[in-house]
């Protein structure tokens, strides 16, 4: 019985986070105060993030079910955050305000819509873009000349 419990405990400890380590590390090092990240810290931040998102998704889904909706929307997330005090204390101010949907004759493309973020915050998609320095270096590199056939 002790052996079985040890094996079960071993299995639960060896669960790897689903987020890519390199991305999580990159996000962590965006903070100027963070110079290096240990593997233990990387694991804990990744796993904590997964657990937090799981909790938030569950709470938001419960709200959507209460409202008899099949799709979780921003308003459901806001309600779930408001109901859970520990999450509300740090997350509520960061969530975007629900916008009034205005119907118009012309559909608005996502790319055409200006996307704003509060001062002092960065958009998550900036992490996945090339830096300006990388783009300039790539722009300056000459294209390889095609080989001539003889």
Backbone bond lengths (Angstrom), bond angles and torsions (degrees), N, CA, C in turn:
res aa  C-N    CA-C-N  psi(-1)  N-CA   C-N-CA  omega(-1)  CA-C   N-CA-C  phi
1 X - - - 1.447 - - 1.522 110.80 -
2 X 1.320 117.23 -39.37 1.456 121.75 178.56 1.524 110.34 -65.39
3 X 1.324 116.48 -38.58 1.459 121.59 179.59 1.522 110.36 -63.88
4 X 1.324 117.10 -42.50 1.465 121.91 179.84 1.518 110.02 -63.02
5 X 1.332 117.32 -43.82 1.457 120.70 179.60 1.522 110.35 -64.11
6 X 1.318 117.81 -39.84 1.461 121.10 179.30 1.517 110.37 -64.47
7 X 1.351 116.47 -39.73 1.466 119.58 178.71 1.517 111.44 -66.34
8 X 1.348 117.67 -40.89 1.452 121.46 178.41 1.525 110.65 -64.05
9 X 1.329 116.00 -42.69 1.454 120.51 179.08 1.531 110.12 -63.45
10 X 1.317 116.25 -39.65 1.459 121.30 179.12 1.529 110.62 -63.14
11 X 1.331 116.35 -41.04 1.463 120.57 179.84 1.518 111.43 -64.65
12 X 1.330 117.65 -41.38 1.454 119.99 -178.89 1.526 111.20 -69.90
13 X 1.321 117.76 -30.93 1.457 120.30 179.31 1.521 112.12 -75.88
14 X 1.318 117.19 -24.40 1.459 119.16 -176.94 1.523 113.07 -89.75
15 X 1.329 117.64 6.40 1.469 120.43 179.15 1.523 108.15 -69.19
16 X 1.319 115.31 123.77 1.455 120.77 178.93 1.518 110.48 -90.78
17 X 1.323 117.85 142.67 1.461 120.26 176.29 1.536 110.59 -62.43
18 X 1.320 115.03 152.75 1.451 119.87 -177.94 1.526 113.09 -84.15
19 X 1.319 117.61 -19.74 1.460 119.58 -179.88 1.524 109.90 -73.24
20 X 1.323 116.99 144.23 1.474 119.41 177.54 1.530 110.23 -64.28
21 X 1.309 115.78 128.54 1.470 120.30 -178.03 1.525 112.76 -57.91
22 X 1.310 116.18 -42.27 1.467 118.88 -176.64 1.523 111.74 -63.57
23 X 1.329 117.64 -37.47 1.472 120.60 178.80 1.516 111.04 -68.55
24 X 1.322 116.68 -43.76 1.466 120.25 179.82 1.523 109.50 -62.45
25 X 1.317 116.42 -43.11 1.463 120.45 179.40 1.527 110.34 -63.59
26 X 1.311 116.43 -40.43 1.465 120.86 179.18 1.527 110.68 -62.72
27 X 1.334 116.44 -42.26 1.460 120.78 178.25 1.522 110.30 -65.32
28 X 1.317 117.34 -41.84 1.465 120.56 179.95 1.524 111.46 -63.45
29 X 1.318 116.61 -39.50 1.468 119.51 -177.13 1.524 112.52 -80.40
30 X 1.335 118.09 -1.50 1.468 119.69 172.53 1.523 110.83 -65.22
31 X 1.331 115.52 -27.12 1.457 120.19 174.88 1.523 108.04 -71.08
32 X 1.313 116.71 124.91 1.459 121.00 -176.29 1.529 112.73 -63.05
33 X 1.325 117.72 -23.95 1.462 121.44 -179.67 1.526 112.18 -77.64
34 X 1.314 117.44 -17.09 1.459 121.39 -178.51 1.524 108.80 -94.33
35 X 1.317 115.56 115.22 1.469 120.43 -179.96 1.523 111.20 -97.86
36 X 1.334 116.34 -48.48 1.464 121.54 179.89 1.517 109.29 -131.07
37 X 1.331 115.40 154.21 1.460 121.06 -179.28 1.526 107.90 -127.21
38 X 1.336 116.10 123.14 1.464 119.45 178.01 1.526 109.40 -75.97
39 X 1.311 116.23 159.95 1.467 120.16 -179.67 1.532 110.45 -64.97
40 X 1.336 117.61 -33.70 1.459 120.53 178.74 1.519 110.70 -66.74
41 X 1.329 116.94 -43.64 1.462 120.59 178.80 1.528 110.61 -65.18
42 X 1.313 116.37 -40.35 1.458 121.24 178.32 1.529 110.28 -61.28
43 X 1.334 116.74 -43.60 1.464 121.05 178.22 1.525 110.54 -62.45
44 X 1.332 117.17 -47.47 1.459 120.88 -177.02 1.529 112.03 -64.48
45 X 1.309 117.20 -41.61 1.465 119.80 178.88 1.530 110.30 -66.32
46 X 1.318 117.38 -42.74 1.465 120.79 179.28 1.528 111.07 -62.80
47 X 1.314 115.85 -47.80 1.463 119.89 -178.08 1.521 111.19 -67.60
48 X 1.324 117.33 -39.63 1.467 121.00 178.06 1.523 110.87 -63.10
49 X 1.314 115.76 -40.06 1.465 120.49 178.48 1.524 110.40 -63.35
50 X 1.323 116.77 -43.93 1.465 120.36 177.91 1.521 111.16 -60.39
51 X 1.322 116.86 -46.60 1.463 120.33 -179.59 1.519 111.42 -63.26
52 X 1.320 116.38 -41.18 1.465 120.73 178.49 1.523 110.92 -63.11
53 X 1.318 117.27 -47.19 1.463 120.08 -179.93 1.522 111.56 -64.97
54 X 1.329 116.58 -35.15 1.461 120.34 176.24 1.528 110.16 -62.50
55 X 1.332 116.84 -46.53 1.463 121.62 178.15 1.524 110.96 -60.59
56 X 1.316 116.80 -47.42 1.463 121.44 -179.19 1.526 111.05 -62.67
57 X 1.314 116.95 -40.47 1.465 120.60 178.62 1.525 111.00 -65.41
58 X 1.331 116.94 -42.92 1.466 120.45 178.66 1.518 111.32 -61.91
59 X 1.325 116.67 -48.52 1.467 120.94 -179.24 1.522 111.19 -62.79
60 X 1.323 117.13 -41.14 1.463 121.65 179.16 1.524 111.17 -66.60
61 X 1.321 116.70 -39.39 1.467 120.76 177.94 1.525 110.43 -65.18
62 X 1.334 117.55 -38.30 1.461 120.60 177.12 1.527 110.95 -60.74
63 X 1.328 116.23 -42.27 1.461 120.48 178.68 1.528 110.00 -64.18
64 X 1.318 117.14 -43.47 1.470 120.98 179.45 1.532 110.09 -61.05
65 X 1.328 116.92 -41.43 1.469 120.39 178.56 1.527 110.29 -64.60
66 X 1.336 116.93 -42.04 1.462 120.75 177.35 1.521 111.33 -59.10
67 X 1.319 116.20 -36.88 1.472 121.99 -179.57 1.532 111.18 -85.21
68 X 1.338 116.03 4.23 1.469 122.79 179.85 1.532 111.89 58.12
69 X 1.316 114.75 46.62 1.461 121.83 177.42 1.512 109.43 -118.40
70 X 1.331 115.62 151.36 1.465 120.84 178.92 1.523 111.39 -97.77
71 X 1.310 116.57 -16.41 1.464 121.63 -177.95 1.523 109.48 -114.14
72 X 1.314 116.28 130.55 1.459 120.80 176.32 1.522 107.90 -80.08
73 X 1.312 115.83 126.02 1.467 121.68 -179.19 1.520 109.53 -116.21
74 X 1.321 114.74 172.40 1.458 121.12 -179.79 1.524 111.45 -55.59
75 X 1.301 117.79 -40.32 1.466 120.40 -179.23 1.536 110.89 -62.14
76 X 1.331 117.34 -34.80 1.468 120.61 178.32 1.535 110.39 -68.75
77 X 1.316 115.58 -39.82 1.471 119.67 177.83 1.521 110.10 -64.49
78 X 1.337 116.73 -43.24 1.473 120.47 179.26 1.532 111.30 -60.44
79 X 1.337 116.66 -43.32 1.466 120.33 179.60 1.527 110.12 -64.35
80 X 1.329 116.80 -43.79 1.470 120.82 179.53 1.525 110.99 -61.72
81 X 1.317 116.92 -40.81 1.465 121.13 179.22 1.519 110.35 -66.28
82 X 1.330 117.05 -41.88 1.469 120.29 179.46 1.525 111.53 -62.77
83 X 1.313 117.30 -34.96 1.464 121.35 -177.48 1.525 113.10 -73.94
84 X 1.307 117.71 -23.62 1.471 121.27 -176.17 1.525 108.15 -107.69
85 X 1.297 116.67 100.64 1.470 122.88 -171.36 1.540 114.29 -53.45
86 X 1.348 119.77 -47.53 1.470 118.80 -178.82 1.532 112.58 -59.95
87 X 1.325 116.54 -37.82 1.463 119.12 178.74 1.521 109.67 -73.28
88 X 1.312 116.16 -41.22 1.463 121.44 -177.29 1.524 112.03 -58.99
89 X 1.335 116.16 -37.21 1.469 120.34 -176.93 1.516 113.10 -57.99
90 X 1.333 117.90 -35.55 1.457 118.29 -176.83 1.525 114.69 -112.86
91 X 1.333 117.92 -19.24 1.455 119.27 -171.68 1.520 114.39 -102.82
92 X 1.305 118.38 -29.41 1.460 120.69 -171.97 1.522 112.57 -58.07
93 X 1.320 117.60 -40.86 1.466 120.73 -179.70 1.527 112.43 -67.68
94 X 1.323 117.05 -23.10 1.460 120.67 -177.90 1.522 113.32 -86.35
95 X 1.321 117.03 -19.29 1.458 119.58 -179.83 1.526 110.46 -72.96
96 X 1.322 117.50 140.49 1.462 119.27 177.77 1.525 110.16 -67.94
97 X 1.307 115.91 150.71 1.459 121.21 177.09 1.521 108.47 -72.88
98 X 1.327 116.96 143.00 1.463 117.76 177.19 1.519 109.36 -64.54
99 X 1.315 115.47 134.33 1.462 119.18 -177.84 1.516 109.45 -96.02
100 X 1.307 114.43 151.17 1.457 120.34 175.29 1.508 107.46 -75.57
101 X 1.312 116.73 129.08 1.458 119.54 179.28 1.516 108.52 -85.45
102 X 1.317 114.94 119.82 1.451 121.41 179.95 1.508 107.35 -107.33
103 X 1.330 115.84 124.23 1.453 119.58 179.58 1.518 108.65 -87.16
104 X 1.311 114.70 132.95 1.454 119.85 177.99 1.518 108.45 -132.05
105 X 1.324 114.98 170.16 1.458 120.19 -179.66 1.516 111.33 -71.65
106 X 1.318 115.56 -31.47 1.457 120.46 -175.68 1.522 110.09 -102.65
107 X 1.347 118.45 125.30 1.466 119.25 177.95 1.522 110.51 -68.86
108 X 1.320 115.50 143.43 1.458 120.86 -179.34 1.521 108.06 -95.91
109 X 1.317 116.26 128.00 1.457 121.57 177.61 1.523 108.65 -81.26
110 X 1.329 117.14 143.59 1.468 120.89 178.82 1.520 111.60 -60.14
111 X 1.315 117.19 -37.48 1.465 120.45 -177.78 1.526 111.16 -69.41
112 X 1.339 117.33 -27.84 1.461 120.96 -178.52 1.522 112.21 -80.50
113 X 1.309 116.86 -22.73 1.446 121.30 -176.01 1.531 110.28 -76.94
114 X 1.338 117.94 128.66 1.464 118.34 176.78 1.523 109.68 -70.21
115 X 1.314 115.47 137.46 1.456 120.72 -178.74 1.518 108.42 -111.86
116 X 1.314 115.70 118.77 1.458 119.12 -177.98 1.519 109.91 -109.60
117 X 1.316 114.61 152.21 1.451 121.72 175.88 1.520 107.79 -130.44
118 X 1.325 117.52 151.34 1.465 119.64 178.37 1.529 110.95 -61.43
119 X 1.320 115.91 152.86 1.460 120.66 178.30 1.519 110.43 -58.42
120 X 1.318 116.10 140.57 1.459 121.15 177.50 1.509 114.16 85.32
121 X 1.324 118.16 3.10 1.458 120.25 178.15 1.518 109.80 -118.16
122 X 1.318 115.31 158.21 1.455 121.28 177.68 1.513 108.81 -118.53
123 X 1.296 116.10 146.30 1.461 120.22 177.22 1.524 108.73 -76.64
124 X 1.322 116.16 143.71 1.459 121.05 -177.75 1.523 111.17 -64.65
125 X 1.326 118.90 -29.90 1.458 119.77 -177.53 1.529 112.46 -71.62
126 X 1.325 118.06 -14.47 1.468 119.97 175.80 1.525 111.13 -66.72
127 X 1.303 116.88 -27.01 1.466 120.84 -179.45 1.521 110.08 -65.58
128 X 1.321 116.19 -33.56 1.450 120.73 -173.96 1.526 113.14 -90.09
129 X 1.315 116.82 -6.24 1.462 120.75 178.46 1.527 110.27 -88.19
130 X 1.307 114.67 158.88 1.462 119.00 175.17 1.522 108.33 -73.78
131 X 1.309 115.28 146.69 1.454 118.77 177.41 1.521 108.88 -72.02
132 X 1.332 116.42 160.64 1.463 120.67 -179.98 1.527 110.39 -60.83
133 X 1.324 116.76 -36.49 1.464 120.26 179.82 1.524 110.54 -64.15
134 X 1.349 116.86 -42.61 1.460 119.87 178.30 1.520 110.85 -63.74
135 X 1.318 117.19 -41.11 1.464 121.05 -179.25 1.531 110.65 -64.63
136 X 1.344 117.18 -39.22 1.459 120.45 179.70 1.527 110.93 -67.44
137 X 1.334 116.58 -41.31 1.465 120.24 179.39 1.523 109.83 -62.96
138 X 1.325 116.28 -43.81 1.457 119.52 179.85 1.527 111.52 -66.48
139 X 1.334 116.87 -33.08 1.460 120.15 179.47 1.525 111.27 -70.57
140 X 1.333 116.67 -29.84 1.462 120.72 -178.19 1.517 112.42 -82.84
141 X 1.338 117.59 -21.44 1.460 119.93 -179.29 1.519 109.43 -68.87
142 X 1.342 116.52 131.59 1.465 118.42 178.59 1.524 110.44 -71.12
143 X 1.327 115.00 146.05 1.457 119.51 178.20 1.519 108.76 -72.61
144 X 1.324 117.72 143.02 1.467 119.56 179.48 1.531 109.49 -66.12
145 X 1.347 114.00 139.17 1.457 119.36 -179.27 1.520 109.22 -77.22
146 X 1.328 116.74 138.86 1.479 118.49 178.28 1.529 110.26 -66.92
147 X 1.316 114.37 144.41 1.454 119.49 179.46 1.536 108.94 -78.99
148 X 1.326 114.77 139.42 1.463 119.15 179.70 1.513 109.52 -84.95
149 X 1.318 114.17 141.21 1.447 118.87 176.49 1.515 109.24 -89.61
150 X 1.332 117.28 139.60 1.458 119.21 -179.14 1.494 112.46 -111.29
